[in-house]
């Protein structure tokens, strides 16, 4: 496979297994969840060796540096060679604030539940 100089950001992110489908990668670009070198990009933006790609998913940023542009989906071993993951480790579980969640379809919270939520938030 000849080495490419650049590749589309959505195609590259899908090829190195950062997204399950190319359409998911394109949708993430369209929604503004993908940044190249600190700037939000469209799906057709090209990436080249040395570019920093930030992908926002599940509330956290995944930061990778392009080491080899590819456009075809590759195996996991080859995909690991195409990027350098510089994502900081997640915070310990104790420091992550708990978020009060309600069961779907449970209706509006009662006054007592609202007070408990306010107490959790420190109000």
N, C-alpha and C positions, 0 to 999 in steps of 0.2 A: 504494500500500500504506500503510495507516494506521500511524503509529508506536505501538508497544506500550510499556506502562510496565514490564512484566516478562515473562520467559519461563522455562520450565523449563530447568535447566542442561544436561541431556542433549540436549534439543531444540535449544538455542542452539548448543552445541558442535558438533553435527552440521550445523546450518544454516550455520555460518560455516567449515565444512570443516576442523575440527580432528580429526574422526573420519570414516572412510569410511562408516560406517553408524550409524544411531541406536541399534541394539542394541549396537554396540561402545561407544558413549558411555554407555549405560545400564550395561553390564557394568563399565566403568572406574569409574563412580560406586559401584557395588555393591562393587567390590574396594577402594575407598578411595583410588583414584589421582587423584581430582578434589577440589580444595579451593576453597572460595569464601571470600574474606577470611580465610584461614588455618585454616578449619575444614572437616573432611571432611564431605561432604554426600551426601544421597541424590539419586537421579535427579530427583525431583519438586521439589527445592529451586528457588526462583525466583532469577533474577539480574536486576539492574536496572542502569541506567547508572551507571558509576563502580565497580562491583564488580570485585575482582581475582580472576581464576580461574587456578589452578595445576593443570596436567595433567602427571602423571608418566608418561613413556613412554620406553622404551629407556634407562632409567637416568638420564635428565635431566628437569628440570622445565621446562615451557613456561609462561611467565607472560604472561597477556594481561589487558587491562582492557576491560570491556564499554563500548562507546561507543554502541551501538544494539541493543536486543534484537530478535531476529527468530525466527520459529518455522518458516518455510518455507525449504528449501534455496535458497541464492542463488548467483549466479555468483561467480567468484573476485574480480572487481573490486569488487562490492558487499560481499562478505565481508570484504575488506580494510578497508572503511570502517566495518564494524560492530565492529571491535576495534582496540586499540592494543597491539602486541607489545612488551613490555618485558623479554623474555628476555635475560639476559646472554649475550654471545658464548661459545661453547664454549672450553675451555682449548686451548692449542696441542697438537698431536699429540705433541710430545716429552715433555710433562709427564704425559700420561695413562699410567698404569702398564700394562704388558703383562700380560695374564692368560694363563696356560698353559691351553691347551685340548687336549682329546684327541678323536680321531676317534670318532664314535659307533660303538659296538659293538667298540671296541678292547680291552675288558676292563679289568681292574685295572692300575694302573701298576706297573711293576717297581720294585725297590729303587733302581736307578740313576735312573729317572725321578722317583721321590719325592725323592731327594737334589737333583736339578736344580731341582725345584719349590721345595724348601726354600731353596735357594741364591738363587733368584729373589726369594723373599719376604723374604730377609734374615735367616733363622733360623740 
